[in-house]
């Protein structure tokens, strides 16, 4: 169900969608005043798409390998997302580096959920790799974008 005054959110996923599920659960329990309007994945068989469909959320697949380069993919992604006019774009395990143009296009409206102080420990199993390396500090931060 849609909440008319709720924040319109598009979520981008590449994998299992556990972060997406946490957002869905928070919304359904009333902890989060957000309407997930669209879930997009660059991976056709991503489990996150199934999680979204089970929650009644519109899904789309946009496979990056079908595009000549990052810029073409990002342009197509922005066009696909434009119809919903999202107020917030959440990268919830989205395993693609986005172009400066895309990040600037959504400046102030994009949030990357990644449990690492990037560029250290990118990818999956971040926490375990940090523990295995004996690091003293770990967490996440919002990087500043500079053009």
Order of alpha helices (4+ residues) and beta strands (2+ residues): beta-alpha-beta-alpha-beta-alpha-beta-alpha-beta-alpha
